[in-house]
């Protein structure tokens, strides 16, 4: 769920920035791990149009 959301808001050129294993995203979703590292990686790579369409 978290991975799908991130894929939908990051520009197409930056998709490789979100390559993590499934357990990492499960930990983000459950709150066992902070999403800070991923947030820093994708900062500046969000696509407002993709985000608006997704929502």
PDB file of N, H, CA, C and O in Angstrom:
ATOM      1  N   UNK A   1       0.824  -1.187   0.000  1.00  0.00           N
ATOM      2  CA  UNK A   1       0.000   0.000   0.000  1.00  0.00           C
ATOM      3  C   UNK A   1       0.877   1.265   0.000  1.00  0.00           C
ATOM      4  O   UNK A   1       0.651   2.174  -0.799  1.00  0.00           O
ATOM      5  N   UNK A   2       1.851   1.321   0.871  1.00  0.00           N
ATOM      6  H   UNK A   2       2.034   0.583   1.520  1.00  0.00           H
ATOM      7  CA  UNK A   2       2.737   2.482   0.935  1.00  0.00           C
ATOM      8  C   UNK A   2       3.528   2.610  -0.353  1.00  0.00           C
ATOM      9  O   UNK A   2       3.656   3.701  -0.908  1.00  0.00           O
ATOM     10  N   UNK A   3       4.061   1.487  -0.829  1.00  0.00           N
ATOM     11  H   UNK A   3       3.958   0.600  -0.378  1.00  0.00           H
ATOM     12  CA  UNK A   3       4.851   1.518  -2.054  1.00  0.00           C
ATOM     13  C   UNK A   3       4.009   2.000  -3.234  1.00  0.00           C
ATOM     14  O   UNK A   3       4.477   2.807  -4.037  1.00  0.00           O
ATOM     15  N   UNK A   4       2.790   1.523  -3.344  1.00  0.00           N
ATOM     16  H   UNK A   4       2.409   0.868  -2.691  1.00  0.00           H
ATOM     17  CA  UNK A   4       1.915   1.926  -4.441  1.00  0.00           C
ATOM     18  C   UNK A   4       1.628   3.424  -4.378  1.00  0.00           C
ATOM     19  O   UNK A   4       1.639   4.105  -5.403  1.00  0.00           O
ATOM     20  N   UNK A   5       1.374   3.929  -3.187  1.00  0.00           N
ATOM     21  H   UNK A   5       1.365   3.376  -2.354  1.00  0.00           H
ATOM     22  CA  UNK A   5       1.122   5.358  -3.034  1.00  0.00           C
ATOM     23  C   UNK A   5       2.340   6.176  -3.479  1.00  0.00           C
ATOM     24  O   UNK A   5       2.197   7.145  -4.224  1.00  0.00           O
ATOM     25  N   UNK A   6       3.526   5.791  -3.028  1.00  0.00           N
ATOM     26  H   UNK A   6       3.642   5.004  -2.422  1.00  0.00           H
ATOM     27  CA  UNK A   6       4.740   6.517  -3.396  1.00  0.00           C
ATOM     28  C   UNK A   6       4.956   6.467  -4.905  1.00  0.00           C
ATOM     29  O   UNK A   6       5.318   7.476  -5.510  1.00  0.00           O
ATOM     30  N   UNK A   7       4.740   5.311  -5.516  1.00  0.00           N
ATOM     31  H   UNK A   7       4.446   4.491  -5.024  1.00  0.00           H
ATOM     32  CA  UNK A   7       4.897   5.191  -6.968  1.00  0.00           C
ATOM     33  C   UNK A   7       3.964   6.135  -7.710  1.00  0.00           C
ATOM     34  O   UNK A   7       4.305   6.632  -8.783  1.00  0.00           O
ATOM     35  N   UNK A   8       2.793   6.382  -7.146  1.00  0.00           N
ATOM     36  H   UNK A   8       2.516   5.977  -6.274  1.00  0.00           H
ATOM     37  CA  UNK A   8       1.811   7.225  -7.809  1.00  0.00           C
ATOM     38  C   UNK A   8       2.092   8.713  -7.679  1.00  0.00           C
ATOM     39  O   UNK A   8       1.504   9.513  -8.407  1.00  0.00           O
ATOM     40  N   UNK A   9       2.978   9.103  -6.769  1.00  0.00           N
ATOM     41  H   UNK A   9       3.456   8.453  -6.178  1.00  0.00           H
ATOM     42  CA  UNK A   9       3.217  10.541  -6.591  1.00  0.00           C
ATOM     43  C   UNK A   9       4.612  10.982  -7.021  1.00  0.00           C
ATOM     44  O   UNK A   9       4.884  12.180  -7.091  1.00  0.00           O
ATOM     45  N   UNK A  10       5.505  10.028  -7.310  1.00  0.00           N
ATOM     46  H   UNK A  10       5.285   9.054  -7.252  1.00  0.00           H
ATOM     47  CA  UNK A  10       6.876  10.362  -7.699  1.00  0.00           C
ATOM     48  C   UNK A  10       6.958  10.411  -9.220  1.00  0.00           C
ATOM     49  O   UNK A  10       6.344   9.594  -9.907  1.00  0.00           O
ATOM     50  N   UNK A  11       7.716  11.370  -9.742  1.00  0.00           N
ATOM     51  H   UNK A  11       8.214  12.034  -9.184  1.00  0.00           H
ATOM     52  CA  UNK A  11       7.836  11.480 -11.194  1.00  0.00           C
ATOM     53  C   UNK A  11       8.443  10.198 -11.786  1.00  0.00           C
ATOM     54  O   UNK A  11       9.144   9.456 -11.098  1.00  0.00           O
ATOM     55  N   UNK A  12       8.170   9.960 -13.039  1.00  0.00           N
ATOM     56  H   UNK A  12       7.600  10.562 -13.598  1.00  0.00           H
ATOM     57  CA  UNK A  12       8.574   8.712 -13.694  1.00  0.00           C
ATOM     58  C   UNK A  12      10.083   8.506 -13.717  1.00  0.00           C
ATOM     59  O   UNK A  12      10.545   7.366 -13.677  1.00  0.00           O
ATOM     60  N   UNK A  13      10.854   9.577 -13.780  1.00  0.00           N
ATOM     61  H   UNK A  13      10.479  10.503 -13.813  1.00  0.00           H
ATOM     62  CA  UNK A  13      12.310   9.461 -13.818  1.00  0.00           C
ATOM     63  C   UNK A  13      12.886   9.026 -12.473  1.00  0.00           C
ATOM     64  O   UNK A  13      14.034   8.585 -12.414  1.00  0.00           O
ATOM     65  N   UNK A  14      12.126   9.138 -11.411  1.00  0.00           N
ATOM     66  H   UNK A  14      11.193   9.496 -11.459  1.00  0.00           H
ATOM     67  CA  UNK A  14      12.650   8.874 -10.067  1.00  0.00           C
ATOM     68  C   UNK A  14      12.125   7.593  -9.451  1.00  0.00           C
ATOM     69  O   UNK A  14      12.302   7.379  -8.252  1.00  0.00           O
ATOM     70  N   UNK A  15      11.496   6.748 -10.215  1.00  0.00           N
ATOM     71  H   UNK A  15      11.352   6.921 -11.190  1.00  0.00           H
ATOM     72  CA  UNK A  15      10.926   5.509  -9.686  1.00  0.00           C
ATOM     73  C   UNK A  15      11.981   4.634  -9.011  1.00  0.00           C
ATOM     74  O   UNK A  15      11.670   3.921  -8.057  1.00  0.00           O
ATOM     75  N   UNK A  16      13.216   4.680  -9.489  1.00  0.00           N
ATOM     76  H   UNK A  16      13.469   5.259 -10.264  1.00  0.00           H
ATOM     77  CA  UNK A  16      14.267   3.847  -8.903  1.00  0.00           C
ATOM     78  C   UNK A  16      14.639   4.284  -7.487  1.00  0.00           C
ATOM     79  O   UNK A  16      15.286   3.524  -6.767  1.00  0.00           O
ATOM     80  N   UNK A  17      14.252   5.474  -7.074  1.00  0.00           N
ATOM     81  H   UNK A  17      13.726   6.092  -7.659  1.00  0.00           H
ATOM     82  CA  UNK A  17      14.540   5.951  -5.722  1.00  0.00           C
ATOM     83  C   UNK A  17      13.731   5.219  -4.663  1.00  0.00           C
ATOM     84  O   UNK A  17      14.066   5.263  -3.480  1.00  0.00           O
ATOM     85  N   UNK A  18      12.675   4.549  -5.083  1.00  0.00           N
ATOM     86  H   UNK A  18      12.402   4.512  -6.044  1.00  0.00           H
ATOM     87  CA  UNK A  18      11.797   3.894  -4.112  1.00  0.00           C
ATOM     88  C   UNK A  18      11.935   2.378  -4.128  1.00  0.00           C
ATOM     89  O   UNK A  18      11.043   1.663  -3.671  1.00  0.00           O
ATOM     90  N   UNK A  19      13.046   1.894  -4.651  1.00  0.00           N
ATOM     91  H   UNK A  19      13.770   2.475  -5.022  1.00  0.00           H
ATOM     92  CA  UNK A  19      13.278   0.457  -4.689  1.00  0.00           C
ATOM     93  C   UNK A  19      13.717  -0.040  -3.319  1.00  0.00           C
ATOM     94  O   UNK A  19      14.893   0.038  -2.965  1.00  0.00           O
ATOM     95  N   UNK A  20      12.778  -0.541  -2.568  1.00  0.00           N
ATOM     96  H   UNK A  20      11.822  -0.605  -2.856  1.00  0.00           H
ATOM     97  CA  UNK A  20      13.021  -1.142  -1.258  1.00  0.00           C
ATOM     98  C   UNK A  20      12.361  -2.504  -1.248  1.00  0.00           C
ATOM     99  O   UNK A  20      11.520  -2.789  -2.100  1.00  0.00           O
ATOM    100  N   UNK A  21      12.727  -3.352  -0.297  1.00  0.00           N
ATOM    101  H   UNK A  21      13.410  -3.120   0.396  1.00  0.00           H
ATOM    102  CA  UNK A  21      12.065  -4.652  -0.233  1.00  0.00           C
ATOM    103  C   UNK A  21      10.688  -4.516   0.427  1.00  0.00           C
ATOM    104  O   UNK A  21      10.396  -3.515   1.081  1.00  0.00           O
ATOM    105  N   UNK A  22       9.881  -5.504   0.249  1.00  0.00           N
ATOM    106  H   UNK A  22      10.118  -6.317  -0.282  1.00  0.00           H
ATOM    107  CA  UNK A  22       8.488  -5.473   0.721  1.00  0.00           C
ATOM    108  C   UNK A  22       8.397  -5.269   2.233  1.00  0.00           C
ATOM    109  O   UNK A  22       7.504  -4.566   2.706  1.00  0.00           O
ATOM    110  N   UNK A  23       9.306  -5.873   2.994  1.00  0.00           N
ATOM    111  H   UNK A  23      10.031  -6.445   2.610  1.00  0.00           H
ATOM    112  CA  UNK A  23       9.263  -5.740   4.445  1.00  0.00           C
ATOM    113  C   UNK A  23       9.482  -4.302   4.900  1.00  0.00           C
ATOM    114  O   UNK A  23       8.913  -3.876   5.905  1.00  0.00           O
ATOM    115  N   UNK A  24      10.290  -3.564   4.177  1.00  0.00           N
ATOM    116  H   UNK A  24      10.751  -3.911   3.360  1.00  0.00           H
ATOM    117  CA  UNK A  24      10.511  -2.162   4.524  1.00  0.00           C
ATOM    118  C   UNK A  24       9.199  -1.396   4.446  1.00  0.00           C
ATOM    119  O   UNK A  24       8.877  -0.623   5.349  1.00  0.00           O
ATOM    120  N   UNK A  25       8.445  -1.601   3.383  1.00  0.00           N
ATOM    121  H   UNK A  25       8.706  -2.228   2.650  1.00  0.00           H
ATOM    122  CA  UNK A  25       7.169  -0.898   3.238  1.00  0.00           C
ATOM    123  C   UNK A  25       6.152  -1.366   4.269  1.00  0.00           C
ATOM    124  O   UNK A  25       5.346  -0.564   4.740  1.00  0.00           O
ATOM    125  N   UNK A  26       6.170  -2.629   4.625  1.00  0.00           N
ATOM    126  H   UNK A  26       6.825  -3.281   4.242  1.00  0.00           H
ATOM    127  CA  UNK A  26       5.289  -3.132   5.685  1.00  0.00           C
ATOM    128  C   UNK A  26       5.614  -2.447   7.008  1.00  0.00           C
ATOM    129  O   UNK A  26       4.712  -2.092   7.767  1.00  0.00           O
ATOM    130  N   UNK A  27       6.899  -2.263   7.280  1.00  0.00           N
ATOM    131  H   UNK A  27       7.632  -2.551   6.664  1.00  0.00           H
ATOM    132  CA  UNK A  27       7.306  -1.584   8.507  1.00  0.00           C
ATOM    133  C   UNK A  27       6.893  -0.122   8.510  1.00  0.00           C
ATOM    134  O   UNK A  27       6.516   0.406   9.557  1.00  0.00           O
ATOM    135  N   UNK A  28       6.955   0.539   7.369  1.00  0.00           N
ATOM    136  H   UNK A  28       7.261   0.110   6.519  1.00  0.00           H
ATOM    137  CA  UNK A  28       6.458   1.918   7.271  1.00  0.00           C
ATOM    138  C   UNK A  28       4.972   1.950   7.588  1.00  0.00           C
ATOM    139  O   UNK A  28       4.514   2.783   8.370  1.00  0.00           O
ATOM    140  N   UNK A  29       4.227   1.049   6.984  1.00  0.00           N
ATOM    141  H   UNK A  29       4.598   0.372   6.348  1.00  0.00           H
ATOM    142  CA  UNK A  29       2.774   1.031   7.145  1.00  0.00           C
ATOM    143  C   UNK A  29       2.384   0.761   8.591  1.00  0.00           C
ATOM    144  O   UNK A  29       1.466   1.389   9.118  1.00  0.00           O
ATOM    145  N   UNK A  30       3.079  -0.172   9.232  1.00  0.00           N
ATOM    146  H   UNK A  30       3.825  -0.682   8.804  1.00  0.00           H
ATOM    147  CA  UNK A  30       2.727  -0.556  10.599  1.00  0.00           C
ATOM    148  C   UNK A  30       3.257   0.421  11.643  1.00  0.00           C
ATOM    149  O   UNK A  30       2.842   0.382  12.801  1.00  0.00           O
ATOM    150  N   UNK A  31       4.172   1.297  11.235  1.00  0.00           N
ATOM    151  H   UNK A  31       4.509   1.329  10.294  1.00  0.00           H
ATOM    152  CA  UNK A  31       4.747   2.242  12.173  1.00  0.00           C
ATOM    153  C   UNK A  31       5.978   1.722  12.889  1.00  0.00           C
ATOM    154  O   UNK A  31       6.498   2.394  13.779  1.00  0.00           O
ATOM    155  N   UNK A  32       6.454   0.547  12.526  1.00  0.00           N
ATOM    156  H   UNK A  32       6.031   0.001  11.803  1.00  0.00           H
ATOM    157  CA  UNK A  32       7.651  -0.016  13.163  1.00  0.00           C
ATOM    158  C   UNK A  32       8.921   0.665  12.673  1.00  0.00           C
ATOM    159  O   UNK A  32       9.972   0.544  13.302  1.00  0.00           O
ATOM    160  N   UNK A  33       8.834   1.371  11.570  1.00  0.00           N
ATOM    161  H   UNK A  33       7.980   1.469  11.059  1.00  0.00           H
ATOM    162  CA  UNK A  33       9.995   2.058  11.014  1.00  0.00           C
ATOM    163  C   UNK A  33       9.549   3.426  10.505  1.00  0.00           C
ATOM    164  O   UNK A  33       8.459   3.576   9.953  1.00  0.00           O
ATOM    165  N   UNK A  34      10.401   4.401  10.701  1.00  0.00           N
ATOM    166  H   UNK A  34      11.286   4.279  11.149  1.00  0.00           H
ATOM    167  CA  UNK A  34      10.075   5.742  10.211  1.00  0.00           C
ATOM    168  C   UNK A  34      10.359   5.816   8.720  1.00  0.00           C
ATOM    169  O   UNK A  34      11.252   5.144   8.205  1.00  0.00           O
ATOM    170  N   UNK A  35       9.595   6.633   8.051  1.00  0.00           N
ATOM    171  H   UNK A  35       8.869   7.179   8.469  1.00  0.00           H
ATOM    172  CA  UNK A  35       9.708   6.772   6.600  1.00  0.00           C
ATOM    173  C   UNK A  35      10.657   7.920   6.226  1.00  0.00           C
ATOM    174  O   UNK A  35      10.727   8.319   5.063  1.00  0.00           O
ATOM    175  N   UNK A  36      11.367   8.433   7.194  1.00  0.00           N
ATOM    176  H   UNK A  36      11.310   8.109   8.138  1.00  0.00           H
ATOM    177  CA  UNK A  36      12.231   9.604   7.012  1.00  0.00           C
ATOM    178  C   UNK A  36      13.248   9.415   5.888  1.00  0.00           C
ATOM    179  O   UNK A  36      13.409  10.307   5.054  1.00  0.00           O
ATOM    180  N   UNK A  37      13.932   8.277   5.848  1.00  0.00           N
ATOM    181  H   UNK A  37      13.801   7.553   6.524  1.00  0.00           H
ATOM    182  CA  UNK A  37      14.961   8.056   4.828  1.00  0.00           C
ATOM    183  C   UNK A  37      14.369   8.090   3.426  1.00  0.00           C
ATOM    184  O   UNK A  37      14.935   8.705   2.522  1.00  0.00           O
ATOM    185  N   UNK A  38      13.236   7.431   3.246  1.00  0.00           N
ATOM    186  H   UNK A  38      12.776   6.931   3.980  1.00  0.00           H
ATOM    187  CA  UNK A  38      12.574   7.438   1.945  1.00  0.00           C
ATOM    188  C   UNK A  38      12.096   8.844   1.602  1.00  0.00           C
ATOM    189  O   UNK A  38      12.228   9.284   0.460  1.00  0.00           O
ATOM    190  N   UNK A  39      11.549   9.542   2.575  1.00  0.00           N
ATOM    191  H   UNK A  39      11.442   9.185   3.503  1.00  0.00           H
ATOM    192  CA  UNK A  39      11.059  10.905   2.335  1.00  0.00           C
ATOM    193  C   UNK A  39      12.183  11.815   1.844  1.00  0.00           C
ATOM    194  O   UNK A  39      11.982  12.630   0.944  1.00  0.00           O
ATOM    195  N   UNK A  40      13.359  11.673   2.438  1.00  0.00           N
ATOM    196  H   UNK A  40      13.523  11.011   3.170  1.00  0.00           H
ATOM    197  CA  UNK A  40      14.501  12.482   2.003  1.00  0.00           C
ATOM    198  C   UNK A  40      14.913  12.131   0.576  1.00  0.00           C
ATOM    199  O   UNK A  40      15.304  13.008  -0.194  1.00  0.00           O
ATOM    200  N   UNK A  41      14.825  10.846   0.224  1.00  0.00           N
ATOM    201  H   UNK A  41      14.508  10.134   0.850  1.00  0.00           H
ATOM    202  CA  UNK A  41      15.221  10.408  -1.124  1.00  0.00           C
ATOM    203  C   UNK A  41      14.286  10.960  -2.200  1.00  0.00           C
ATOM    204  O   UNK A  41      14.736  11.336  -3.282  1.00  0.00           O
ATOM    205  N   UNK A  42      12.984  11.008  -1.902  1.00  0.00           N
ATOM    206  H   UNK A  42      12.619  10.702  -1.022  1.00  0.00           H
ATOM    207  CA  UNK A  42      12.034  11.431  -2.936  1.00  0.00           C
ATOM    208  C   UNK A  42      11.720  12.917  -2.891  1.00  0.00           C
ATOM    209  O   UNK A  42      11.014  13.433  -3.759  1.00  0.00           O
ATOM    210  N   UNK A  43      12.243  13.608  -1.879  1.00  0.00           N
ATOM    211  H   UNK A  43      12.816  13.188  -1.175  1.00  0.00           H
ATOM    212  CA  UNK A  43      12.000  15.040  -1.778  1.00  0.00           C
ATOM    213  C   UNK A  43      12.463  15.735  -3.058  1.00  0.00           C
ATOM    214  O   UNK A  43      13.609  15.575  -3.478  1.00  0.00           O
ATOM    215  N   UNK A  44      11.587  16.490  -3.660  1.00  0.00           N
ATOM    216  H   UNK A  44      10.656  16.620  -3.318  1.00  0.00           H
ATOM    217  CA  UNK A  44      11.893  17.196  -4.894  1.00  0.00           C
ATOM    218  C   UNK A  44      11.569  16.394  -6.148  1.00  0.00           C
ATOM    219  O   UNK A  44      11.728  16.893  -7.262  1.00  0.00           O
ATOM    220  N   UNK A  45      11.122  15.171  -5.976  1.00  0.00           N
ATOM    221  H   UNK A  45      10.993  14.766  -5.071  1.00  0.00           H
ATOM    222  CA  UNK A  45      10.801  14.319  -7.123  1.00  0.00           C
ATOM    223  C   UNK A  45       9.296  14.014  -7.226  1.00  0.00           C
ATOM    224  O   UNK A  45       8.879  13.161  -8.009  1.00  0.00           O
ATOM    225  N   UNK A  46       8.501  14.719  -6.430  1.00  0.00           N
ATOM    226  H   UNK A  46       8.840  15.411  -5.794  1.00  0.00           H
ATOM    227  CA  UNK A  46       7.068  14.500  -6.491  1.00  0.00           C
ATOM    228  C   UNK A  46       6.495  15.147  -7.751  1.00  0.00           C
ATOM    229  O   UNK A  46       6.985  16.173  -8.223  1.00  0.00           O
ATOM    230  N   UNK A  47       5.462  14.528  -8.273  1.00  0.00           N
ATOM    231  H   UNK A  47       5.065  13.695  -7.890  1.00  0.00           H
ATOM    232  CA  UNK A  47       4.780  15.040  -9.459  1.00  0.00           C
ATOM    233  C   UNK A  47       3.370  15.447  -9.036  1.00  0.00           C
ATOM    234  O   UNK A  47       2.522  14.592  -8.781  1.00  0.00           O
ATOM    235  N   UNK A  48       3.126  16.749  -8.962  1.00  0.00           N
ATOM    236  H   UNK A  48       3.816  17.443  -9.169  1.00  0.00           H
ATOM    237  CA  UNK A  48       1.840  17.253  -8.474  1.00  0.00           C
ATOM    238  C   UNK A  48       0.665  16.734  -9.290  1.00  0.00           C
ATOM    239  O   UNK A  48      -0.379  16.406  -8.725  1.00  0.00           O
ATOM    240  N   UNK A  49       0.817  16.655 -10.610  1.00  0.00           N
ATOM    241  H   UNK A  49       1.665  16.921 -11.068  1.00  0.00           H
ATOM    242  CA  UNK A  49      -0.274  16.158 -11.448  1.00  0.00           C
ATOM    243  C   UNK A  49      -0.589  14.691 -11.149  1.00  0.00           C
ATOM    244  O   UNK A  49      -1.756  14.311 -11.060  1.00  0.00           O
ATOM    245  N   UNK A  50       0.448  13.872 -10.995  1.00  0.00           N
ATOM    246  H   UNK A  50       1.397  14.181 -11.068  1.00  0.00           H
ATOM    247  CA  UNK A  50       0.233  12.466 -10.655  1.00  0.00           C
ATOM    248  C   UNK A  50      -0.438  12.339  -9.291  1.00  0.00           C
ATOM    249  O   UNK A  50      -1.330  11.510  -9.108  1.00  0.00           O
ATOM    250  N   UNK A  51      -0.011  13.156  -8.341  1.00  0.00           N
ATOM    251  H   UNK A  51       0.713  13.830  -8.490  1.00  0.00           H
ATOM    252  CA  UNK A  51      -0.589  13.146  -7.003  1.00  0.00           C
ATOM    253  C   UNK A  51      -2.076  13.513  -7.054  1.00  0.00           C
ATOM    254  O   UNK A  51      -2.910  12.832  -6.458  1.00  0.00           O
ATOM    255  N   UNK A  52      -2.392  14.580  -7.762  1.00  0.00           N
ATOM    256  H   UNK A  52      -1.714  15.133  -8.246  1.00  0.00           H
ATOM    257  CA  UNK A  52      -3.791  15.015  -7.878  1.00  0.00           C
ATOM    258  C   UNK A  52      -4.652  13.940  -8.533  1.00  0.00           C
ATOM    259  O   UNK A  52      -5.768  13.676  -8.086  1.00  0.00           O
ATOM    260  N   UNK A  53      -4.138  13.329  -9.581  1.00  0.00           N
ATOM    261  H   UNK A  53      -3.231  13.543  -9.944  1.00  0.00           H
ATOM    262  CA  UNK A  53      -4.888  12.278 -10.281  1.00  0.00           C
ATOM    263  C   UNK A  53      -5.104  11.071  -9.385  1.00  0.00           C
ATOM    264  O   UNK A  53      -6.187  10.485  -9.378  1.00  0.00           O
ATOM    265  N   UNK A  54      -4.084  10.699  -8.631  1.00  0.00           N
ATOM    266  H   UNK A  54      -3.204  11.176  -8.637  1.00  0.00           H
ATOM    267  CA  UNK A  54      -4.175   9.547  -7.742  1.00  0.00           C
ATOM    268  C   UNK A  54      -5.224   9.759  -6.673  1.00  0.00           C
ATOM    269  O   UNK A  54      -6.002   8.855  -6.364  1.00  0.00           O
ATOM    270  N   UNK A  55      -5.245  10.964  -6.104  1.00  0.00           N
ATOM    271  H   UNK A  55      -4.614  11.698  -6.355  1.00  0.00           H
ATOM    272  CA  UNK A  55      -6.235  11.242  -5.052  1.00  0.00           C
ATOM    273  C   UNK A  55      -7.604  11.369  -5.657  1.00  0.00           C
ATOM    274  O   UNK A  55      -8.576  11.602  -4.939  1.00  0.00           O
TER     275      UNK A  55
END
